[in-house]
Amino acid sequence: MTPGPITTDAAAGVGVDTMDGTMKWELFEENRTLTTRSGQMIVNDGEFGKWNDTDEGRVKCFLTPDEGFGDAIESLVIVLYRLPIIAKRDATTGAWSFKWDDDALYLTSTGLRKGLEQLKVAPLWVGILNSDDEVPRQEREGVADRLLEEFNCVPVFIPHDTLKQFYQGFCKGTLWPLFHMVSSATDHTEHTTRFDDRLWRVYMNVNRMFRDKVVEVYDGDRALIWVHDYHLMLLPQASRSRLSGVKIGFFLHIPWPSSEVYRVLPWRNELLKGMLSATLLGFHLFDYARHFLSACVRLLNLEHEANRGSLGLEYDGRHVMLRVSHIGVDPERFSEGLSAPSLTDRVAEFKERFADCTVLGAVDDLDLIKGIALKLMGFQRYLDSAPKMRGKVVLVQVAIPKAARVKESVRNEIRELVAAINNKHGDGSGRRPVWYLEESISFESRLALYSIMDALVVTPIRDGLNLIPYEYIVSTSEGKDQLILSEFTGCSRALSSAERVNPWDLEKLSNVLDMVVQKAIAAAPEVELKRRADKAYVSAHSSQQWAQSFLHDLKEASEPAQVVVEVGPLAGLPGVLAYDEFTLLNRSAVLRAYKAAKRRLFLFDYDGTLTSITDQSSQMAHAWARPSEAVAANLDTLSKDPLNDVYIMSGRKTEVLEAGLNNSPTIGIAAEHGFFYRKKNSKEWNRLLEDADLSWMELALRIMLMYTDRTDGSYVEQKKAGLVWHYLDADREFGSWQAKEMRDHLESLLSPFSVQVVTGYGWLQVRMAAMNKGVMVETILRDMPEPPDFVLCCGDDRTDEDMFAYLDTHLDPSVKQFTCTVGVKPSHARYYLHSSNEVGALLETLVTGSYPRGVRPRPRGGSVSLADLVPDDEGSSSTPAVPQRTNGPRTSASGQKRRGLASSLPSQ
């Protein structure tokens, strides 16, 4: 019998049509496997027709590494503040002993190592040695050799005095409270809080020490570097200045604060730029990523984007990806610990001590942000409202003291609350309602405590992810696993079964405690159902899966290769980079082509190219912006050469451009993107579009003024043939939202007119649809008496892409063409310069005509360009090397292609 086509039925299973028209049903196979690019799901259905919902392991999901994933990584360098090694020195013999620290990196060291073993990746670990004893200088080489041989670890030796200032001074004293948003405007002396510049310098120096060690051990162009946590936020930038095209991952294990809180930090921009030099940034929760992006928008004026589920932003010519994925625990470690014979006696001891009691428990650091005092106040209120529960409920609170964060005021408040509760609600027989342990607790003791607890109570006032609830979930037995979690801890969003509370709301906390105790006494069946769901979630989101998934994204991310240039007076200084994907304009090459040309055309944007623009450009600064005297003089000199045609291409109004260029009659001007233009040696203004219908402007202006009235810091710039709404001085996020709303509003109302609504950096413009700089370039070329054999075109924003695209596709290949964008970013231009100062230096070069041999002078009003540190090749042809290009748009660092002339996005 030949089977017919396979059909499916969602309720019944798989059936096959036979030749006689009957349906033959086949049983599901056990252990069906669904494989995707990055993972597998195994489903064990058992026997068909029998409902199987009791087996917790019926559905298993896990990440499957790509075939050869480990082999594809030549090396992986993991950089963290402390190595996951416990080091001890024998006081008598002086011998060192080392072992893995399974609780390192927020209790995830074991799972991280296992995940990497599954990928067949042997990472090199870089960090300081976790020891109370400082390694003497004469012993460092021997200790380092042993750590490398036995653990594949590379220590960074830093004096303990420096580490104390770095860790307790800056990391825990400055960054920790600020990032947890518990900083105060006054210090412990009630004086205004001040930030210590000396500690900042220590932080920078320690990051440089780590950078030097990373550069020393880095091996291979395809190697990955994974940096962990806030101690090393400058390391990505420091490493990138020394390593070419390296892929750097950075994961922040603590919250990122609101931008309003973060901006008080004097070194806020330096830290942001340090992190933005990474290829991939990781955050536990979207809230933290959102705060980070908000800081980038408000402080660095960057724009972020979401593309197919991933977040990213463009910075310094690179695409930086953001990833939201929280770390987990290693369930296998807890399963093995629970089955250890030594645990039985410890569990029996706890059960005997708390017999016939409902046990509420917690394990917290002794820190203000953990909210232990609020938890005790809520528990006290619960006992006051339920006197019958005296002797039947106990709270076991473990507070682990951390040397860098313990404040005596916090410690004393907790002890006083514990004493008050026990004195008031003790039953007189030695039983006390609060068992308070102020000490470190071993892994075995944690497991024993978890296994007898009826509920976990975690009430921080601000926290990162907090993995204690995850540990509790994989350690509990049947019928337990109730969670009371503060809504201010990250894991409360991931664990759906938790009772979320505001720890400041003591009445609500008291009521939730009562509800949880009643469910534990009644052995409510929903508790077990929630326990299974929580355990399945935590098991599926282990630390192994987190590590593999993060490295997969880092491996697949794009990172444009960079060439580190160390020549001339800048040798040895970080941050001097040229980009393989973007070619830096060489002034000497331009000068050689200029001298050889017989007809030359110069096209310059105005704002941001000939004038300097700041990150915050007020209405007055925008009105007053004009080229420097040196730039204006050099433009005038170039324009007076009969072989040269110089045009200024701008969105500005005619009167602004005439004044800014000192009314030079030999400079051609295209104002309002070419709607008005004036030729060389002419006073007559021409229109690019004759008889244009401008009746739409009144309606558009009314709408813009309405939004201006609702958006502080915005204003409308009125032109003769267009309108621009500026919002750079407004709140950046609110301004962007308003611009999007206004764009939709304008496009719907102005659809009958031939106009465009376009947006750019801090502005929204309405202009004629057939009017842009590309069309203006076409007009200029058509009106020239003879075609040019040399073209220099410079611009800095999206409207200038129209010029670049037109020249790239319409000029004869024999023309010496230098299209140049100002700033490192994806562009249709063939070259780039870093700033408007370098544009001014280029003009100085062309006017001066040549450089003297040897050290070159610094141009007036400009800076030395990196390209000019490269010696002239006197034997080369006068024709400069032109990058190989296709007629299509250039691919950006993010993999997206820039749009061509017809659809490019203009700006002011």
N, C-alpha and C positions, 0 to 999 in steps of 0.2 A: 504494500500500500504506500503510495507516494503522498506525503503530507502536503497540505495546502499552505496558504499564507498564515503566518503567526498573527494572532490577535491578542489584545490585552483587555483585561477588565480590572478596574481599580479595586473592586470589592472582592473578586473571586480569585484572581491569579492569572495563570497563563494557559491559553487553550490553543489547540491545533485543529483546523478544519480538515476532516478526512474526505476521501473520495465519495463515500456514500452519504455525505451531508451531515453525519453525526459529529458531535464535538467530544474530543477526548481531552480530559483535563489532566494536566501533569502537576505533580507535587512540586512545591518549591524545594530547591536544594538548600541544604544547610550551609552556613558560612558563605553566603553570596557576597561578592566583593565588588564595590563600585570604586573605580580608580579615576582620579582626576590628575591634573598637572602637578598639584602640590600635596595631594593627600589621598587617603583611602578610607572607605567606610565598610566595615564587615558586619553583616546582619545574619544572626543565627535565628531563623524562624522556627526551627524544630519541625514538628509534624504538621502538615497542612490541615486546617480546619480546627486547630486547637489554639486558643488565644494564649499567647505567651507574654505576660507583662510582669512576671515575677523575677526574671533573670536580669540583674542589674547590668550584666555584661553582654546583653543580647545585641546591642548596637554599640560598636566601638569605632571611634574616629581618631585617626592619628595622621600626622604629617609624614609623607613619604618623600625623602630627599630625591632630587633628580638623579638619574643615572649618571654616575661619574661626578656628582656634585663635589665630593671631597677632593677628587683628583683635579678638578678645575681650579681649585684654590691652591696656589703654590704655597702660601703660608697665611696664617691668621694671627694677628697680634691683638691680644686683649689687654687693654690698659685700664687699670682701676687704681684707686688710691692705695689700698692695702692688698697685698698678695693674699690669695686664699690659703695661706700657710700659717701655722702656729709655730713660732720659733722660741725655743727656750735654751738658756745657757746654764750649764751646771756651775753652781757657785763655787764648788770645790775644784773641779778639774778644768773648768773653762770650756768644756766641749759643748758644741751646739747640737741640738736635736730638732728635727723638723717633722711635721705631719700636716696632712691636708686639714683645713678648717672647713668643716661641713656647714657651718652657720655663716660663712662669709657672704658678702654681697646680698645682704638682707635675707639670709637663710636659704639662698638659692644656689649656692656653690655646687652642691652635689648634683642637682638636676641639670645645671648648665654643663657640667663636665660630661654627664651621661649623654646629653643631647649632641654634643660635639663628637663623642665617640661613635654614635650612630651615624654621623655624617662622615666618619673616617677622617676627621680633621684633628690634628694634634696642635693646639694653639700654643703660642708663646705668651706667657703671662708677664706683664710688666707692672711693677708697683713697689711701694716701700715694704720693708719687712715688718710683719706684725709681731713686735717684741718689745718688752719693757726695757731690755738692755740694748745699748747702742753698740754696733759692731765696730771694734777698733779698726783703725785704718790699715794696720798690718794684716788683719784677718779678712778683709773684704774680698780679696781676690779668691781665697780659698772657699769662703761662704758662697760667693757668686758661682764658682765652678760647680760646687756640690748641688746648689739649687737648680742650675741648668741641667745637670746630668740626671738628677733623680726626679725632678718635678717639672722640667721645662719652664722654669721661672727665672726671670731676670730682675734682680733687685735694683731699686734706685736708692742709693745711699744719701740720706739728707740728715744733717745734724739735728739732734733732738730739740735744741732750742729753736731752730728754724721751724721744725714741724709743729711745735707748740703754738707759735705765732700763726702758722698757716692754718692748722686744724681748729684749735680752740679759739684763736683770735679772729680769723677772717671767715672760715667756713662755718663754724658753729656760732660764732658771735655776731656775724654780719649777715651772711647769706641764709643760714637756716631760719632764723626768725622772720626775715624779710620774705622768703619764699613761702613760708607758712602763714604769712600775713598776720603775725602777732607782734610786729615791731611797734614800739611806742615812740611818741614824740619827745619823751623825756627819759633819761637814764635812771639808774638806781639812786642817784643823788638828787633827783628831781630837777636836774639841769637839762637844757636842750640836747637831744641826742646828736652826736657828731660822729662822722665816719673818719677812720684813721687811715691817712694816706700811706703810712709806713706798712700797715698790714696789707694794703693793696699791692705794694711793691713786693712784699714777700710772696703773695699769691702769684704774681706774674713770674717771679724768679723760680718758684717751685714748678710751675707749668713749663717753663723753659728747660728745667732740669729733666722733666719727663720727656719733653720734645727731643732733647739730645739723645736720650736713651732709646727712644722709638726710632729715630733716624739711624742710630748705630745698629739696631737689630733688624731693621726693615729689609726684606729680601724679596725681590721679584716685582715685576710690573703688574702682575695680577694678584698681588697680595692684598688682603683686606686688613683694615685697622678698626677695631671696635673700642670706643672710649666710653667709660661708664661714669656718670653722675657729676654733680655740681662742683666737685673738687677740681675738675679738669676742664672747665668750660672754655678756656683759652687754647687748649691743646690742638683742636682741629685746625685752627688758623695757623698756629705755630708750626705744625707738622706740614701743612700744605705749602708753606713757604720754602720748604726744603725738599719735598718729594714730588716727583712729576706724575700727575694724573692719578694719584692714589685715591682709592675709594675709602672714605672714612665714615663709619657709623658712630652716632652718639646717642646714648640713651639716658634720659633724665629719670631718676628713681624717686624724686620728690615732686611736690606740686609746683606748677609755675603760677606765680601770683597774678592778680589783676594788674593791668597796665598802669592803673592809677597808683598802685602800691609800688610796683617795680620802678617807676620813673623817678622815685626819690633817690635811687642809688646813683652816686656821682659817676660810676663807671658802667652805667647801663648800656651804652652803645658798644663799648669794648667787649662786653660779655656776649651781646647779641651777635656781633660780627664774628667773634670766636666760634660760636656755635654754627653760624650760617656758613662757615667754611667746610662743614661736614657735607657728605653726600646724602645721608639719610639721618633724620632726627626722629627719635622715638619718645613717645609720652605714654603714660599709663592710661589716661582718659582724654576724651575729646575736650573737656573743659580746660585742661592744662594746655593742650595744643591751641585752643581758641584764644586763651590769654596770651600765649606766645605770639601768635599771628597778630593779635591786636597791638602788642608791643612793637612788632616790626612795622606795622602800619603807622602807628602814632609817632614813633621815635626815629625810624629810618625811612619812612615814607615809601615803603615797599608795597607792592600789590600781590595778593595771593590768589590762587585759583584752585578749583576742584575739577578733576578730570577723571572720569570713570572710577569714582570711589576713592581716589587718592588726592591728598592735599599737597600743595607745593607752592613755591615762589621763586622768582628769578632774583639772583643776587650776584653781582660782580661777573656777569656773563655766564653764570652757571644756574642749573635748575636744581633746587634743593627740595628733596621729598620729605614729607612728614608722615609718620606712621603712628597710629594709635593702637596699641596692643599691650595689655597688662601682663606682667610676669606672673608665674604660678609657683607651686611647690612641687616637690618630687614625691608623688604618692607611694612609689615603691619603697622609699626610705622609711616612711611611716608604717607601711605594712610590715616590713621586716622588723622594725622596732617593736611593734605591738605583739609580734609573735616570739619575741626574745624571752627565754625563761626567767631572766632576772627581773622582768617587769612585773611578774605575778605578785611577788611579795610587796612591792611598792603600791600596787593597786589595792591589795588587801588591807594595807595600812590605812590608806585614804578611806576606803569603804567603812572600816571599823570606826574611824574617827568621826565620820559624818553619817553614821547609820541613822536611818529614819528621817533624813533631812533632804529637802530639795536643795541641790547645790548649784548656785550661780557662781561663775568663775570668770577670771580675767587675768591676762598676762600683758602688762604694759611696761614701757620704759618710764622711769621716774622723771617725767617731763611735764611742764605746764600744758603743752598742747594735747596731751593724752586725756585730759579731762577727768582725772581720777577723783578730784574733789567734787565735781558735779555729780559723778556717779554715786559717791557716798551720800551726798545730800539727797539725791533721788531715792536711794535705798532707805535712808533714814525716814523720809516722808512716807514711804511704803509701809515701814514697820509701825509708824505712828498711826496709820490708817487701818492697819490689820493686826491688832494686838493678839488675836487668836493664833497667829502664825509664829509667835515667839517660841524659839527652840525648834521650829520645824523648817526654817529657811536659813541658809548660811551663804554668805558671800566670801569667796576665797579670792583675795586680791594679791597678785604677785606684782611688785614694782621693782624693776631692774634698774639700779642706779648706773648712770653713765657719767663718767668723770667730767666730761666736757659740758654737760647740760644740767647737772643737778643744782638747783637753787635751794638754799636753806629755807627760804620763805615757803616754797612749794612743799618741801619735805615736812616742815612743821605744821602746815595747814592740814595735810593728809593725816598725820599722826594725831592731831587734836580731834579731827572728825572721827577717826577710828575709835579713840578712847571715849568720846562722848556717846557714840552709838552703843558700844559694848557696855558702858556703865548704865545706860538707860534701859537697854533691851536684853541684857544678859539674864539667864533664868536662874542664876544663883547656884547652879550645879557644876559650874566650870565650862559649860557651853557658852560660846559667845557668837553673836550673829555675824561678826566680821573677823575673818582670819587674814591678817596682813603680814605678808612676807616681803621684806625689803632686801632683796638679794638676787644674785644671778641664779638661774635655775637650769639644771642640766637637761639635755634632750630627753633622757629617760624619765625624769620627774615631770616634764611637760606632758609627755604621753600619758603617764599615770593620772595626772590631774584631768587631762582632756577626757579620758575614758570614763571618769565617774561624774563629770559635770552634766547637769540637766540643761543648762543654757549658758551661752557665752555672752557677756555684757561688755561691749566696747564703745566708749563714749568720748572720743577725741573732739576737741573743738576745731581742729584743723589737722588733716593728716594726708599722707600719700595714699598708696594702695592699702597697706596694712595686711600682711599675710597671716596674721594670727587666726582669723576666722577660717582661712583655708586649711591651716594645720588642724584646727579643731574638727572641721568637717570630715577629713580623711582619717580621723582618730576615734570618732565616736562609735558607739555600738547601737544596736537597734532600739528605737523608741526614744532616742535622745536627739541632740543636734537642733536646739532652738537658738536663734540668733537675735540679739538686740544690738543694733548697730547705729551709731551716729550717722546722720545724713551727711556729715562733713568728712567722712572717710571714704576713700575711693571705692573700696570693695562693696559698699552698700548698693552701688548701682549694678554691680555684676551678679550679686547673690539675691535672686528674686524672692526667696522665702524669708528673708530677714525682716524683722520688725524695725522700721526706721524711726528714729526719734531725733528731735532737736534737744541736745543735752542741756541747753539752757532752760528748757521748758520742764521744770521739775515735776509739775503735776502730771503731765503726759508721761514722763518717764516712770513715775510711780504707778500709773495705771497699766502701762505696758508690763512692768515687772509683775504686777498682780496677775495679769492675764497669762503670762508665761508660766508662772508658778502653778496656776490652776490647771493648765494643760498638762504640765508634767505630772501633777498628782492624779489627774484623771486618765493619764496615758492615752491622750487623744490620738486617734488613728492618723489624722492629718500630719502629725509630727513626723511619723515614719515616712509618709509619702514625700514630704518636703526634704527629709534627709537623703532619700534616694536621688531626688532631682539635683540637690546640691552636690552630692558626691559625684554624680555623673558629669556635672559641669566642671568641677575642679579637676577631675581626672583627665578630662579632655583638654583642659587648658593648663597643662603642666609647664614647668620651667623648661623641660626639654623641647616641647612644641614651640614655646615662645622663642627660644634661641634659634632653632632651625628656621622658623618662619622669618625672623628678623634678618638672619644671614642670607636667606634666599632673596629677600628684597634688596639687600645691599649688593649682592652679587649681580643682580639683574639691572641695577640702577646704572644710568649713564653718567660718566664723569669726563668732561673734556680734558684731554691731556694738556699739560702746561709745561713749558720749558723755563727752568730757572736760569736767569741770566745773571752772572756775577762778573762784571767787567768794570774797568775804570774806577772812579771814586766810590761807587756803590757796592763794591765787592764785599761779600760777607754779610750784607744787611738783608733781613728777611723782607718778604713782600714785594720783591721786584720780579714780576712775572710777565711772560709773554704767553699767548694762547695759541695752540696749534690750530684751533678752529677759527680764530680771528687773527688777522695779520696786522701787526702794528705798523703804522705808516712811518717810513724812513725819510726824513727831510732831505738827506743827501740825494736819494734817488729821485725825489720830486724836483730838486734843483737841477739835476743833470737833464731830466726830461724837459724842464722849463727852458733851459738854455738852448736846447736843440730844436724847440718848436718854432713854427713860423706864424701860427695863429692860435691864440690861447683864450679859453673861456673859464671864468671863475664864477662859481655859484655858491653863495654863503647864506645859511640860515642866520637869523638875528639873535633871538633869545636863546641862551644856553650854548651858543656857538661863538658869537662875537662878544656877547655879554656874559657875565657870570650870574648864575642863579643860585640862590640858597635853598636849603630844604624848606624853610618857612618864608614864603614870599608874600609880603603884605601888599595891599592895594597901592600904597605909596611907593614901595620898593619896585613894584611892577611898572609903575608910571615913570619912575626915574631911571630905570635900567638903561644904560647906554654903553657903547664900547669905550675902552680906555683911549686916552689921547694917542698912545703909541699905535694901537690897532687902527684907529680912524686915520692917522697919518699914513700908515703903511697901505691901507686900502686906497687912499687918495693917490699915493705914488704909483701903485700898480695900475690904477685906472687911467692914468695919464700916458701910459705907454701905448702908442698907436697899435701895437700888436695884441693888446689885451682888451677883453670885454669883461667887466666886473659887474655882477648883479647881486643885489641883496634880496633874498626871497623870504618873505615874512608874512605872518598873519596880522601884523601891526597896521595901524592906520597910517596914511600918507604923511601927515604932519609929524608924527612921532619919528618916523624913519628919516625924514629930511633933517630934523633937528639933531638926531643921533649921529648922522653922518656929516654934520657941519655944512649941510647944503652943498656938498660937492657936486658940481655939474657933470663930472665925468663918470660918476657911478650910476649904473642903471638900478632901478628899484622896482620890485614887484610887491605891492602892498595888498593886504587882505587876500593872501594866497593867489595873487595875480589878477584879482578883479580889476584893480587899478595898476597900471605899470607905466614907467617912464624910461625911455631909452637913454643911452649915453649921449651927453651933450644936447639934451632936450629938456625943455621946461614943460612940455605938454604931457598931460596924463591921459593915457588911453584906457579903454575898458576891454577886458578879455571877453566879456559877454555884452554885446550891445542890446539895448531894449529889453533888459532883464526885468522880469516881474518881481518887484520887491514888496508887494502888498501884504505878504505873509508876515512881515517884520512886526507890525503892530500887534497882531495876535500873539506871536511868539514872545514879544516883550512883556505883555501882560502876564503871561504864564510864568516867565522867569522872575518877574518882580514878586509874584505871589510866593514862589518858593524862597526867594531872597528874604522876604519878610519872616519866613518861618525857620530860616537857617542862619544863626548868628555867625558872622565872619565871612559871609559870601557877598558877592556883588556882581553886577552886570556891566560888561563892557560893550558899549554900543558902537558899531561900525556902520559905514555907509551901505554895506552889502552883507551884513552878518551880525550875529549877536553871540557873545561868549559869556557863560555863567561861570565865575571863578569861585571855588570853594576850598582852596588850599589852606586858608586860615580858619576854616570851620573845623569842628570835630571831624577827624578823618573818616571814621566809620559812618557817622550820621550823614556827613556830606556825600559819601558814596551811595548810601541808601537813597538819599534825596535825588541824586543825579540819575539813578536808575528809574525812580518813579517819574521824574521829569522827562526822561527820554521817552518812556512809554506814552506819557501824556502828549508830548509834542508830536511824536510820530503818528499818533492816531488823529490829532486835529489838523496836522499839516500834510496829510497824505494827498490831498488834491494838488499840492504845489510841487514843483520840481526842486526840492530842497533835500539836504542831508542833515541828520542829527548825528553828530560824531562826538566821541568822548576821548579824553586823554588824562594825563596826570594832573588832577586837581581842577579840571575844567570840563565844560560841556559846551559845544558850539553848534549853531544852526547856520548853514551856509548854502549857497547854490550848489545843486547836485553836480553840475558839469564844470566845477571850478576847483582846481587843486594845483599844486606845484609842478606836477608832472606835465599837465597841459601847458603851463606857463613855460616850461623848459622847451617843449615842442615849438612854441611860438618864437622863443628867442633864437633857437637854432634855424628856424625858417627865415627869420629876418636878418641873420648875419650875412654880410657880403660874400663870405667864403667860409666853408666848413672848418671848424677848428681841428688841429692835430694834437692839442693838449687840453684836457679838461680836468679841473680840480673842483670838486663839489663836496661841501662839508655841511652837516646838519646833525641835530641831536635828538629829534623826537619823531613821532609817527608820521607827521605830514611830510617830513623829508624823505621818507621811504618812497614816496611817489616820484621824487627826482631820481633817486638811486635806481629804482626799477626801470624807469624810462631810459636812462642812459645805458644801463646794462644790456638792454634788449634792442636799442635802436642805433647806437653808435657803431661806426665801422670798426672792425677789430684792429685796424692799424692805428687808431687814435690812442695816444697815451692817456689812459683814463684813470683818475684817482678819485674814487668815491669814498668818502670817509665819514663814519659816524663818530660822534663825540660820546665816549663812554663805552665800556665793554658790554656788549649785548648783541643778541642775534639781529642781523640786519641784511638788507640787500646790498649794503655797501661792501666794497672789497677790502677796506682797511678801517682801522679805528685809531683815535687818539684818546687819551685819558680825560682831558678837560679842555675848557675854553682857553686856559693859559697856554696849552700846547698848540692850539690853533693860532694864537697870537705869536708864538715862537716861530711857527711855520711861515707866517706872513713876514716876520722879521728876516728869516732866512732868504726868502725870495727877493726881498727888497735889497738886502745887503749884497746878495749875489754869490758869496762864497764864505767859507770859514778859513781862518788861518790854520796852518798845520799845528799839531799838538793839542794842547788843552783849549777847548772852545769856550768863548765867553757866554755867560748867561744872558739870554735876550732880555730886553726891556719888557717888563710887565708879563713875562712868561717864565716857564720852568723848563729845565732840561728834560727832554724826552728820552725814554729808554732807547728808542731806535737810534738816537744820535750818539749813544755811547759805543755803537758798533762802528769801527773804522771804515772810511770810504774804501771801496775797491777800485783803485785807480785804473786797473787793467780791464775793468769790466766794460761791457757795452753801455752806451748812453741810454739804452732802453731798459728800464727797470723790470725786474721779474714780476709778472702778473699772476696771481693765484689762478689755478685752473677752475673754471666755473662752467656751470651749465646755464641754460636760459631760464631754468625754473628757479623758484625761490629757495633761499638757503634754509637748511634745516637747523633749527635752534637746538640748544643743549637739552631741551626737554623732549626732543623728538618731533616737535610740531613744526610745520612749514609756515614761513611768513607768506602773507597774501600778496598778490601782485598789484599792479598799478590800479586796476579797476576797482579792487575791493580793499585797498589799504586804508588804515584808520588814521586820519589826520589829527593834529593837535594844534594848540595855540603856539 
